[in-house]
């Protein structure tokens, strides 16, 4: 048992420093050797005076003092008293052969932590050291906790708005930050209920929920509270209120911590608060036109300065006929004016006329920030009403951008968008159901050789079969699918169907449409790689039709994909060539094998000289580049004969066959 106690004691005293004072050389030598078994460092003094000096020099690192009582120059009692003037907490053990009551009384008064009797008994030593060192650890732990608590208290006071209140909600304490944000002094706040800072816009239901949580349920409440300062200013705080309970589970007090979030949410939140409080309002949204171009030309800091400078001057630029009080700066170059309808009874025509003058004023205004001069151009939307007023105005801004209109009256636009959203939801549901029921299928339209009139290729075309059995072309569902998560699933199904078709029609190529969205998704390109490996012997009969698009984000990604699949024998066709985004220079970098001439050129070729000349140019270019050409939309014999005579290699259209299932 003693071995275990010694081992435990050594573990507890690891890293500690002992100051040992003894005037008897023999006793000092023997005890020092023994103490060195337990303490990493033992500092030795030969009398009380030396002990006092050693402690004064090294007290910061000394954990325990063991001292004799009877010593020359300064006895043990005097030494202890000297040490206590420096530290009231350091542990002290008295080592003495004296049993007199007067020594005992003096040591108790001096505040010692333990006693050892001479000669030293190992069991007594272990027990005494164990108790005292355990007490030292507790003191250190308490000191650490006190220091941590003090630091937490300091940082909380610096960063948080703090108050305490009694069980009835009367304020008993506030910190400096509470006074700073509210504008009240501590004397004005203590003894008052918290509703001294309550904003009248805050609904009573919010406070009923708060009191139910902290008083009835005795739980922590968190939320955002809108308050009003002494000068009338509004501020917002993210609030946490904690009930403090006594041992009987009763609420003793409430502590509240708040963080000011006014700067983060002020404009947008305050606008919404205003619209909520004033259900019948006029709302004008103003958007900096070509804001994305502004972001590209200037760094973020400069853009923010431009926005701030413009926002500060907007009240002066707006003909303030109705007394707008402020401009709400929302985000990304968007601003708002709002006013109660009771203060602005103008017709929409009158508001439109005022906004025309505002646009004219803005046109003459130049934003100057540091060395930057920027000509601001804006568009506006406005609305008034009760329901979805902000949503209407926001959609109005989007329509103004899209239709390049300077001013839009937006009342009711959100209702139209809602109807469109419902239709989109129905379409998404239809797509999901078709995928789940394996009703995404592929039809194949023949592509014939214009010389032999033999079918040498098929284009794979996706179709959707509804629950009612109706067959839909991509026009009815593909664009909606691109906005959701089902587009990649449709692409994979089409790829599976097309590669399976290779086995059904040997010696014929299958042409598969791929969009930029497909190639930009690793999920799809990895799946294509998998299929090409799986159908390695048939890969030379695969054609990928790519559509040139302004949506291409990474041209080199597209080019890399083309190089990868061509290395496996796949051919590349450029779809709808001759219109839209066709670019001969980029075309050459794609290194295609086939040009599919856009159907809008082919269907008018008999009666439109310009279409004929464009087709002739494409064919001439293709032959010089050793590219194959395909004419789409060949609907009649006359069109077929004409494209054949021009030199087009292949034809595709209803004249030779409609899309069908294999």
KOLDO-912007 format. One record per atom (N, C-alpha, C): residue in one letter; x, y, z. Coordinates in steps of 0.05 Angstrom, whole numbers, plus 5000, padded with zeros to 4 digits. Atoms other than C-alpha are relative to their C-alpha. Example, Ala and Ser with C-alpha at 12.3 -4.5 7.8 and 13.67 -1.06 7.14 Angstrom:
a501849765000
a524649105156
a501850245000
s498449764999
s527349795143
s498550225014
***
This chain:
x501749765000
x500050005000
x501750255000
x498349764998
x505750485018
x501350064973
x498749965027
x508950374949
x498050154982
x502049875017
x502450584916
x499750295009
x500249734990
x502051194961
x502350174991
x497649855009
x509251394944
x499850064970
x500249965030
x507951294869
x497950224995
x502149805004
x501551714875
x501050285007
x498949754990
x505152254914
x502050124979
x498149915020
x510752294862
x498650114975
x501549915023
x505552364807
x498850285006
x501349744992
x502052934845
x502050225002
x498049794996
x508453304861
x501850064976
x498349965024
x511353264791
x499950294991
x499849725010
x513853944767
x500050215022
x500249804978
x513354264836
x502850075011
x497549914987
x518754664873
x499550045030
x500249994971
x519954604948
x502250185010
x498049854985
x523455114992
x500149885028
x499650144975
x526354745052
x502150155017
x498249854982
x529455125112
x500549845025
x499250154976
x533354755167
x502850085007
x497449914992
x539254985209
x501849775008
x498350234992
x541654285231
x501149874974
x498950115025
x546554045177
x499349714995
x500550285004
x545453305188
x497149964993
x502950035006
x537853355190
x499450124972
x500449875026
x538153825129
x500849824977
x499050175021
x542353345088
x498249764996
x501750245002
x537952735104
x497350074988
x502749935010
x531353095092
x500150094971
x499849915028
x533853415027
x500049764981
x499950255017
x535452724998
x497249884998
x502750125000
x528552485018
x498050174984
x501849825015
x524853094991
x500549994970
x499350015029
x528553034925
x498849774986
x501450235012
x525052374914
x497250084990
x502749935007
x518452744909
x499850264983
x500249755013
x519853444883
x502250034978
x498149975021
x523253624817
x502350195008
x498049804991
x526754224850
x499750045030
x500049954971
x528754304923
x502050235005
x498349774993
x531454994944
x500449995031
x499450044972
x535054955012
x501150255013
x499049774984
x536055505064
x501049905027
x498750094975
x540455435126
x498950135025
x501249884977
x536655905172
x497650174990
x502449855007
x530356355175
x500650244982
x499449775016
x533756965147
x500649934971
x499450085028
x536556595086
x497449904987
x502550095011
x529756265077
x498250224991
x501649765007
x526256945076
x501050124974
x498849895025
x531257195023
x499449834976
x500450195023
x530556564980
x497050024991
x502849995008
x522956614982
x499450274985
x500549745013
x523057354964
x501150004972
x498850015026
x527657214905
x498549814981
x501050215018
x523956594878
x497149935006
x502750084991
x516856624906
x498149924977
x501850055022
x513656604837
x500049714992
x499950285008
x516055894825
x499949805023
x500150184977
x515655604896
x497149925006
x502650114995
x509755154908
x499549935029
x500350094972
x511054924980
x502450085016
x497949944981
x515155145040
x499949815024
x499850164975
x517554665095
x502250125017
x498049854984
x521055005152
x500149895029
x499750064971
x523854855221
x499150245015
x501049784984
x521555285279
x502450145014
x497849884984
x527755385323
x502450034982
x497749955018
x533155725281
x501350275009
x498749754993
x538356285292
x499250224981
x500449755015
x537657005267
x497050054994
x502949965005
x530256895247
x498749735004
x501250264996
x525956335275
x497849944980
x502050095019
x520655945237
x497550164999
x502449844999
x514856355262
x500450264985
x499449755013
x518056995239
x500349974970
x499750065029
x519856675172
x497249984987
x502750045011
x512656465161
x498550274998
x501249745001
x510257165178
x501150174977
x498749855022
x515257455128
x498949904973
x501050115025
x512856975074
x497150094995
x502849935004
x505557145087
x499750294991
x500249725010
x507057885073
x500250004969
x499650025029
x508957665003
x497749844987
x502150175011
x503857104992
x498349895022
x501850114980
x497756915032
x499149724993
x501050265009
x496556284992
x502049774999
x498150215003
x503055904988
x499849805023
x500350214980
x502755235025
x502649995017
x497750014981
x507155185088
x499649775019
x500050224981
x508854575130
x502250065021
x498149964978
x512154645198
x501349735007
x498650254992
x517554125215
x501450075027
x499049924973
x519154135290
x499949775019
x500050204979
x520853725350
x498450115024
x501349884978
x516954205395
x497049945000
x502850064998
x510054045421
x498650215017
x501149814983
x509054665462
x497550144988
x502549885010
x502154975456
x500450284989
x499649735010
x504955675446
x501050004971
x499250035028
x508455455382
x497649924982
x502350095016
x502155115358
x498150234995
x501849775004
x497955735370
x501150204980
x498849815018
x502956175334
x500049914971
x500050115028
x503355715273
x497250014988
x502849995009
x495755685269
x499450294992
x500549725006
x495456445271
x501550094975
x498549935024
x500856485217
x498849864975
x501350135023
x496656025173
x501649794986
x498550225012
x500455375162
x498049794990
x501850205012
x497654795122
x500549715011
x499550274990
x500854195158
x502449995019
x497950034979
x505653935212
x501449734995
x498450245000
x511353435211
x501750005025
x498550024975
x514753195274
x502849874995
x497450125001
x522153045282
x500249775020
x498850075026
x524952535271
x497849934980
x502050055021
x521352455204
x499249704998
x501150275004
x516851845197
x498949994972
x500750015029
x515851625125
x497050004996
x502950025004
x508451455134
x498750275006
x501149744994
x507052115168
x500650204978
x499249835021
x510952475114
x498249974975
x501650065024
x507052145057
x497250115004
x502749914995
x500352285090
x499850315000
x500149704998
x501953015106
x500450134972
x499549895027
x504953155037
x497749964981
x502350065017
x499152815003
x497750205004
x502249814994
x493953255038
x500750284991
x499349725006
x497853895029
x500250044969
x499749975029
x499553774955
x497349984986
x502750015011
x492353584941
x498650275004
x501049734995
x490454254973
x501250204981
x498649825019
x495654604929
x498749984972
x501250045027
x492554294866
x497250134999
x502649874999
x485654524888
x500250304998
x499649715001
x488355224900
x500750094971
x499349945027
x491555234831
x497649994981
x502450035017
x485154984799
x498150235004
x501849784994
x481055504835
x501150264988
x498849765010
x486056044816
x499750024970
x500350015030
x485855824743
x497250074993
x502849945006
x478255834744
x499350295004
x500549724994
x478156514776
x501150184978
x498849855021
x482956784724
x498549984974
x501650045024
x479056474667
x497350155002
x502549874996
x472556734696
x500350304997
x499549715002
x475557434702
x500450084971
x499549945028
x477957404629
x497449984984
x502650025013
x471157154606
x498250245006
x501649774992
x467857704645
x500950254985
x498949775014
x472558224614
x499250014971
x500650005028
x471557994543
x497050024994
x502949985003
x464057924553
x499150295003
x500749724996
x463658634580
x500850174977
x499149845023
x467658894521
x498349954976
x501350075025
x463858514468
x496949995002
x502950044997
x456758444497
x498750235015
x501749824985
x451158884521
x498649845022
x500850184978
x449558604590
x498150155019
x501749894979
x443858714638
x499049775018
x501350194982
x440858364699
x497450125008
x502649914990
x433758404723
x499049815021
x501250184980
x429758134781
x497849844988
x502150175011
x424257614773
x497750154987
x502149845011
x419358174756
x500850154975
x499149865024
x423658444699
x501150275005
x498949744994
x426259054736
x503049994999
x497150005004
x433359234717
x501550045026
x498349984976
x438459124772
x502950074994
x497249945008
x444959204732
x500150044970
x499449975028
x447359454665
x503050064997
x497249935004
x454459494637
x500250254982
x499649755014
x457560084600
x498949984971
x500950025027
x455859814531
x497050034997
x502949974999
x448559784550
x499350304999
x500549714999
x448860524567
x500850144974
x499149885024
x452760694504
x497949974977
x501850055023
x447760374455
x497250125006
x502749904994
x441460594492
x499950305004
x500049714995
x443661304508
x499150075028
x500849954973
x441261234580
x502449965019
x497950054979
x445661284643
x499149765017
x500750224982
x445960724694
x497950085020
x502049904981
x441961154742
x497250014988
x502649995014
x436461234690
x498949724995
x500950275007
x436160484677
x499449825024
x500350184977
x437060124743
x497450085016
x502549964986
x430360044778
x497650034981
x502149975020
x426460114712
x499549734986
x500550245016
x423059554672
x501450024973
x498650005026
x426259354606
x498450154978
x501549875021
x420559664567
x500850304996
x498949735004
x424260334576
x501350024973
x498750005026
x427960134512
x498449854979
x501650155019
x422359744478
x499150184977
x500949865023
x420859964407
x497049954995
x502950045003
x413360074393
x499349814977
x500550185022
x414059664329
x500149705008
x499750284991
x415759034368
x497249895008
x502750104993
x409358604371
x500049885028
x500250104973
x406858414440
x500249705001
x499850295001
x406557684419
x502849905004
x497250084997
x414157664416
x500850005029
x499249994972
x414757864489
x498449805016
x501450224986
x409357374510
x501549744997
x498550245004
x413456824479
x502650005017
x497549974984
x419757094513
x499549935029
x500550044971
x416657104583
x499049715005
x500850284997
x413456424573
x502549825002
x497650175001
x420356134557
x501750035025
x498149964978
x424456454613
x498649985027
x501350004974
x419156494668
x498549745005
x501650244995
x414455904659
x501649754995
x498450245007
x419055404624
x502850005012
x497349964988
x425355684658
x502249904982
x498050075020
x429255594594
x501350254988
x498649775013
x434056034555
x498450094975
x501449895023
x430856494504
x502050144982
x498249865019
x434456734441
x498350124977
x501549885022
x432057204387
x501150284994
x499249735008
x432857874352
x497950205010
x501949804988
x429758484388
x500650274988
x499849735010
x428459164359
x499650195024
x500249814977
x429759714411
x500150294991
x499849725006
x429360464414
x501750145021
x498249864982
x434860894444
x498650255011
x501149764987
x433661514487
x499450224980
x500449795019
x434361974427
x498049924977
x501950095020
x429261564386
x501149834979
x498850185020
x434261184343
x499249715005
x500650294999
x432560464326
x502649844999
x497750195002
x437659914340
x499049725004
x500750284999
x437459164334
x502149845016
x498150164984
x440558664383
x499249714998
x500450294997
x441357914380
x500249945029
x500350014971
x439157734450
x499949715010
x500350254985
x440157144497
x499450065029
x500949954972
x436457144564
x500049735014
x499750244984
x438256624616
x498850045028
x500949984972
x434156514680
x502049875019
x498250114980
x438556404741
x498349885023
x501750144981
x435455894788
x501549955026
x498950074974
x436555774862
x499849705004
x500150304996
x437355064892
x497249895000
x502750105000
x429755024897
x498750024973
x501149995027
x428955134823
x498450254994
x501549755004
x426055834831
x501850214987
x498449805014
x428256424788
x500950225020
x498849794983
x432956884827
x500250264984
x499749765017
x434457364769
x500349904971
x499550065028
x435257404694
x502550154991
x497749875013
x441757544657
x499650014970
x500449975029
x441357814587
x502650094987
x497749925017
x447057844536
x498950074972
x500949905027
x445958244472
x502450074983
x498049915019
x450058374410
x498750194980
x501049805019
x448958984367
x500349904971
x499850095028
x447258764296
x498850214981
x501349795016
x444459424271
x501550054974
x498449945024
x450259534223
x499749784979
x500150235019
x449358844192
x497350004986
x502750055011
x441858844181
x498350254998
x501749764996
x439659564189
x498350064976
x501649905023
x437559774119
x497849814991
x502050195011
x434159144093
x497949945021
x501950074979
x431158964160
x498250245007
x501649764993
x428859674174
x498050064977
x501949965022
x425659714105
x497749805003
x502150204996
x421859064118
x498350075024
x501549924976
x419959314187
x498050234993
x501649775008
x417359964156
x497649904984
x502250105017
x413259584104
x498049845016
x501850154983
x410459134158
x498350185017
x501549824982
x408559714203
x498150184984
x501649835018
x405760124144
x499149844977
x500950205020
x401759614106
x499350124973
x500649875026
x399660114053
x502250214995
x497649835005
x406160414026
x500650034971
x498849975026
x409360683964
x502949915002
x497250105000
x415860313949
x501250044973
x498549965025
x420960523897
x502749865003
x497350125001
x426960083881
x501650124978
x498149885020
x432960373845
x502449824998
x497850185004
x438259923815
x502150144982
x497849905017
x445060153789
x500149824976
x500050155024
x444959933717
x502849894994
x497550125006
x450459463693
x501849985025
x498550024975
x452659343765
x502249794998
x497950205003
x456458713745
x502450114985
x497749875014
x460759133697
x501550175020
x498849834979
x462059613755
x501949835017
x498450184983
x464559023797
x502549904985
x497750105015
x469158783741
x502150214996
x498149795006
x472359463729
x501450105025
x498849894976
x473659653802
x500249795022
x499850194978
x475959293864
x497750045019
x502350014982
x471059133919
x499750255017
x500049764983
x473059713964
x499050254985
x500849775017
x472160213907
x497049994994
x502950035006
x465359933889
x498350085024
x501549934976
x463060003961
x500050305005
x499849714997
x465460723963
x498150144980
x501849885020
x461760873898
x497149975008
x502850054991
x455360553925
x499350195023
x500649844977
x455960933990
x499750294993
x500149725008
x457361603957
x497450064984
x502549965015
x451461513909
x497649995019
x502250024982
x446861293965
x499650255017
x500249764984
x448461914006
x498750234985
x501049775016
x446462373948
x497349944987
x502550075014
x440162003925
x497650175009
x502249834990
x435562413970
x499950274986
x499849745013
x438063043936
x499349984970
x500650045028
x437262743867
x497149944995
x502950065003
x430062513879
x498450255006
x501949784994
x424863063872
x498249925024
x501150114975
x422562983944
x497350145006
x502649884998
x415363193934
x498449905024
x501750124979
x412662723987
x501549965026
x498650004975
x418062784040
x501349745008
x498450244994
x422262154035
x502050075022
x498249944977
x426262114100
x502849884996
x497450145002
x431861634080
x500049834975
x499650205022
x434761174027
x501049745014
x499250264989
x435260434044
x502049884980
x498050135017
x441660134015
x499849705005
x500550294997
x440059394004
x502649844994
x497550155007
x445559013966
x500350014970
x499350025029
x449058963899
x498850234983
x500949765015
x447359673877
x497150055000
x502949974998
x440059633898
x499350195024
x500949814980
x436760203937
x497050015001
x502949984998
x429760353962
x499250265013
x501449784987
x425260943979
x497349885008
x502650104991
x419060794020
x498650225016
x501649804986
x413461234047
x497249905004
x502750084994
x406761134079
x498150134978
x501849915022
x401161194026
x498450245009
x501549764990
x397661704071
x501650264994
x498349775006
x403562174056
x500650034970
x499549995029
x403762013982
x497649894986
x502550085013
x396961993949
x500150034970
x499749965029
x399762083879
x499249764984
x500750225018
x397461673820
x502649884989
x497650125011
x402161203785
x501250174978
x498949825021
x402761703728
x501750225013
x498549794986
x405062243777
x502749895011
x497550124990
x410161773809
x501949954977
x498450055023
x412561573740
x501450264991
x498849745009
x413662313722
x502250095019
x497949934981
x417662433786
x502549834996
x497750185005
x422061823771
x501450074974
x498749905025
x423362093701
x501850235006
x498349774992
x425962733732
x502449905017
x497850124984
x430062313782
x502149884981
x498150125018
x433261923724
x501650224985
x498649775014
x434862583689
x502150125019
x498149894980
x438162843753
x502449825003
x497950194997
x442162203760
x501950014976
x498449995025
x444462253688
x502150225000
x498249774998
x447662923703
x502049985023
x498450024976
x450762693768
x502449814995
x497550175002
x457962413771
x500949945028
x499050094974
x460262003831
x503050045000
x497149964997
x467162223854
x501049875026
x498950144977
x470961753900
x503049994996
x497149985003
x478361893910
x500750104972
x499349925027
x481061913839
x498149894979
x501850125019
x475161543809
x497650184995
x502549875008
x469561883770
x498349804985
x501750215012
x463661443752
x497350124993
x502649915009
x457561623711
x497949785007
x502150194991
x451661283746
x497750004981
x502550045015
x445861003706
x498349815016
x501750174983
x439860713742
x497449934985
x502750065008
x433260373729
x498349985025
x501849984977
x427160403774
x497549824996
x502750115000
x420960013792
x498650115024
x501549904978
x415360243837
x497349865002
x502650134995
x409059973868
x498950105026
x501349944974
x404060093924
x497849805004
x502050204994
x399359633959
x500449895027
x499950134973
x398759154017
x501649744999
x498950275001
x400958463994
x502549994982
x497650055016
x407958273970
x501050244985
x499249765013
x409858983956
x503050004992
x497250015006
x417358863959
x500549804977
x499750205021
x416758223917
x499250114972
x500849885026
x412958613863
x502250184990
x498049805009
x418159173861
x502649864991
x497650155007
x423958673859
x499849874973
x500550125027
x420958303800
x499950214979
x500149785019
x419758973768
x502850084992
x497249945007
x427259123772
x501149794981
x499050215017
x428858443741
x498950034972
x501249965027
x423958583684
x501150254987
x498849765011
x426859283675
x502749944988
x497450085010
x433758973667
x499749844974
x500350195022
x431358433620
x498950154975
x501349875023
x427058893576
x501250284994
x498649755004
x431759493581
x498150245001
x501849784995
x426259953608
x501050155024
x499049844977
x428260533653
x498250005025
x501949994978
x421860533695
x497849794995
x502250205002
x416859973709
x498250035024
x502050024979
x410359983748
x499649715006
x499750284995
x410759323784
x497749875015
x502250114983
x404159233821
x498949744988
x501250265008
x401858503817
x501949824986
x498250175016
x408058233782
x500749745015
x499350244985
x409557743839
x497949794997
x502150205005
x402857413826
x500449854975
x499450135026
x404857283754
x502349805004
x497750184995
x411557003778
x499249755016
x500950234984
x407856563828
x498749804982
x501350185019
x403656273772
x502149844984
x497950135015
x409956133732
x501549795018
x498750184981
x413155813794
x498449755003
x501750244997
x407155353802
x500349824976
x499750165025
x407755133729
x502749865000
x497350134999
x415255003739
x500049765020
x500250224981
x413654583801
x498649764988
x501550215013
x408654183762
x501849854979
x498350125020
x413754073707
x502249835013
x497950154985
x419153863757
x498849735010
x501350244990
x414153363787
x499649804977
x500450185024
x412653093717
x502649874992
x497350115007
x420153013703
x500849785020
x499350194979
x421252653770
x498549744996
x501750245004
x415352183757
x500949844976
x499150145024
x417852023687
x502749865005
x497550134994
x424851873713
x499549755017
x500650234983
x422051423768
x498749774986
x501550215015
x417551053719
x501349924974
x498550065024
x422950993665
x498550094975
x501549895023
x418951433618
x501650234986
x498249845016
x424951843594
x501149814979
x499250195022
x426051513526
x501450154978
x498649885022
x429951623463
x498749924973
x500850045027
x427451703392
x502450054982
x497649975018
x432251663333
x499050084972
x500749905026
x431752063269
x502349944980
x497950085019
x435451803207
x501450244987
x498349805014
x441052203173
x501049854975
x499450155025
x441951993099
x502350134985
x497949915018
x447852033052
x498750124975
x501349865022
x445852542998
x500649884973
x499350135026
x449252132943
x498549734998
x501250275002
x446851432960
x497249985011
x502649994986
x440651633000
x499649775020
x500150214980
x442451083049
x500350125028
x499849904973
x441651183124
x502749915011
x497450064989
x448651223154
x500350095030
x499949914973
x447151573220
x497250045011
x502549934986
x441651693271
x500650215021
x499849814978
x440752283317
x498249915023
x501550084976
x438652093388
x498550255011
x501749774991
x432852543411
x498449915024
x501450084975
x430052533482
x497050074998
x502849964998
x422652473495
x499149925028
x501150074974
x418352453558
x497149914997
x502750115001
x412152033566
x498650075027
x501449934976
x407152333616
x498449775011
x501750214987
x402751933664
x497549954983
x502450045017
x397052043614
x500849874973
x499150125025
x401351743558
x500750194978
x499349805020
x402752393522
x503050014996
x497149995007
x409452433486
x500850294997
x499149735000
x413153083499
x502850034989
x497449945010
x419053373461
x501550175021
x498449854980
x424753733499
x499050285005
x501149734997
x421354403488
x498450045025
x501949984977
x416454243544
x501349945027
x498950084974
x421254013598
x503050055004
x497150014996
x428754073585
x501150255013
x498949764988
x429854803603
x499350015030
x500850014972
x426054713669
x501949805014
x498250204988
x430254083682
x502850115006
x497349884996
x436654493674
x500150165026
x500049844976
x434554923733
x499849835025
x500250184977
x433554313778
x502249805001
x498050214997
x437353693798
x499649764983
x500750245016
x434253233747
x501350014972
x498949985027
x437953483685
x502249794995
x497950205003
x444053043697
x498949724997
x501250275002
x439552433707
x498949964972
x501050025027
x436152573640
x502349954980
x497750045018
x442952633606
x501149725001
x499050274996
x445251973635
x498149794986
x501950195013
x438851623611
x500350014970
x499649975029
x439751903541
x502649874991
x497450135007
x447051673540
x499749705001
x500450294998
x444950973563
x498449904975
x501750085023
x439450933510
x501650014974
x498549965025
x444151183455
x502249794997
x497950215002
x449850693471
x498749734996
x501450255005
x444850123474
x499049984971
x500850005028
x442350333405
x502249914981
x497850095017
x449250203377
x499949704995
x500150295003
x448049463389
x497649914983
x502450075015
x441249483354
x500350064970
x499649925028
x443649823290
x503049994993
x497150025007
x450549563271
x500750154974
x499049865023
x454749943221
x498850284995
x501249745002
x450850583233
x500950175025
x499149834978
x453151183276
x497650115015
x502049884983
x449151473333
x501050285009
x499249724993
x449452233343
x498550085026
x501249934974
x448252483415
x500550295006
x499749714994
x446953203435
x501250035028
x498949934974
x451253483491
x500150315002
x500049714995
x450554183521
x502550075015
x497849904984
x455754613554
x499749925029
x500550074972
x452354463620
x500849715005
x499250284997
x453653713608
x503049985004
x497150035000
x461053803594
x501350135024
x498949864977
x462154273653
x499549845026
x500550164976
x459653733701
x501749745000
x498350234998
x464753213723
x498449745000
x501750244998
x459052733738
x499349894973
x500750095027
x457152713664
x502449914984
x497650085016
x464052703633
x501249745010
x499050264989
x466152143680
x498249774991
x501850215009
x459951753660
x500549944970
x499450035029
x461551863586
x502549834997
x497550155000
x468551603599
x499549705006
x500850274993
x465550983632
x498749854977
x501450135022
x460950843573
x501949954976
x498250045022
x466450933522
x501949775005
x498350234993
x470850433559
x498349744997
x501850235000
x464949953566
x499449924971
x500750055028
x463250013491
x502450074982
x497549925013
x470450083468
x500049944970
x499950085029
x469449703402
x498050164983
x502149855015
x463450143383
x500550305002
x499649714995
x466350823404
x500350164974
x499549865025
x468250993332
x497350074986
x502749945012
x460651003315
x498550205017
x501349804983
x459151533368
x500750284990
x499649725007
x458252263349
x498850175022
x501149814981
x457452813401
x499550264986
x500849745012
x453653423376
x500250225021
x499749784982
x455854053411
x498850254989
x501249755008
x452054703410
x501650235010
x498549764992
x456055353409
x498250175018
x501649854981
x453655783467
x501650225013
x498749784986
x455056443501
x500449935030
x499850084972
x454456073567
x502749865007
x497550154995
x461355743560
x501750165020
x498449884979
x465155903624
x502949944998
x497350105001
x471355503611
x500549874973
x499650095028
x473155443537
x502149775000
x497950215000
x479355023553
x499049735011
x501250254990
x475154523592
x498549864978
x501450125023
x470854413530
x502049884981
x498050095019
x476954343486
x501349745011
x498850234988
x480053843535
x498249754998
x501950225002
x473753423535
x500049894971
x500050085028
x473753413458
x502449834994
x497550145004
x480953183457
x499949725012
x500150264986
x479552623507
x498249804985
x501950195013
x473552323470
x500949944971
x499050055027
x476652403401
x502349795000
x497950204997
x482551993426
x498949725001
x501350264998
x477651423436
x498449934974
x501350065026
x475051473364
x497450154996
x502649865002
x468951913377
x500450234980
x500049775018
x467152433324
x498450235013
x501249764988
x465153143341
x498550164978
x501649845019
x459553523306
x499350275014
x501049754990
x457854263315
x497250044990
x502849995007
x450354333318
x499150294994
x501249745006
x446154913290
x502050204989
x497949825010
x452155203253
x498850194979
x500949805019
x451055843214
x498450225012
x501649794987
x446856233264
x501050035029
x499549974972
x447156463336
x502950075006
x497349944990
x454156413365
x502249874984
x498050135017
x457756083306
x502450184998
x497549855000
x464956293306
x502149824986
x498250175016
x469656023251
x502749965014
x497450034987
x475956163292
x499949805023
x500350194978
x473455793354
x499449724989
x500750255012
x470655253309
x502549844993
x497550145007
x477655083284
x501449895024
x498750104976
x480255023355
x498649765011
x501550244991
x474754513369
x500849754984
x499250215018
x477454093311
x497749804996
x502350185004
x470453813293
x500449834975
x500150165024
x469053273242
x497650064982
x502649965014
x461953483223
x498950275007
x501649754996
x458154143214
x497149944993
x502950035005
x450654103222
x498950274995
x500949735008
x447754693185
x497350055011
x502449944986
x442255033223
x497549984983
x502550055015
x435154853202
x498750254990
x501349755009
x432955583198
x501150104974
x498949935026
x437655673139
x499049814978
x500850215020
x435555023105
x497150034992
x502950005007
x427955103109
x499350244982
x500549775017
x428355783073
x501750024976
x498049995020
x433655603024
x498950044971
x501249985027
x428955562964
x499250284993
x501249745005
x426256262972
x501750235012
x498449804987
x431656633011
x502949994989
x497450005012
x437856822972
x502250025021
x498049974979
x441657023035
x500649735013
x499650264988
x440456343066
x501649814982
x498650175020
x442856003002
x503050075000
x497249915001
x449256423001
x501549915025
x498750084975
x450656273075
x500749704999
x499650295001
x449855523063
x502349944981
x497850045020
x454355553001
x502750065013
x497549924987
x459655913043
x500949805020
x499450214980
x459255403099
x501149754987
x499250255014
x459854823050
x502850044988
x497449945011
x465855153015
x502149995022
x498150004978
x469255273082
x500549715010
x499850284990
x467754553105
x501749834982
x498450165019
x470754243042
x502950075002
x497249924998
x477054653049
x501249905026
x499050104974
x477654413122
x499649705002
x500450295000
x475853703103
x498049915021
x502250064981
x469453713145
x497649904986
x502550105010
x462953333133
x497850195007
x502249824994
x456553743128
x497449845000
x502750114998
x449453563148
x498050225000
x502149805001
x443253963129
x497749905017
x502350074983
x437853963183
x497550124987
x502649895009
x430454083169
x499549974970
x500650065028
x430253763100
x497349884999
x502850094998
x422753713094
x498849924973
x501250075026
x421553653018
x502249914981
x498250095022
x424553352956
x501650234988
x498849775012
x425954042929
x502450105017
x497849914982
x430054242991
x502349804998
x497950205001
x433753582988
x501750034975
x498549975025
x435653682915
x501850245000
x498449765000
x438054382928
x502549985017
x497750024983
x442554222987
x502049794989
x498250205012
x445253612950
x501650134978
x498649875022
x446954042889
x502050205010
x498149814989
x450354562934
x502549855009
x497750164992
x454854002959
x499949905029
x500350104973
x452053843028
x500149695000
x499550295000
x454053123047
x497649845009
x502150164988
x448152893089
x497550185005
x502549864994
x440853073101
x498549875023
x501650104978
x436353013161
x497450155001
x502649865000
x428953173163
x497749814994
x502350175004
x421852923155
x499849884972
x500150115027
x422952813080
x501149715000
x498850274999
x427152203100
x499149845023
x501050164978
x424052013165
x499750165026
x500549874974
x421052243231
x501549855022
x498750154978
x424252073298
x498249775009
x501550234991
x422151383320
x501749845020
x498550184982
x423950863373
x501049764984
x499050255012
x428150263353
x498449775011
***
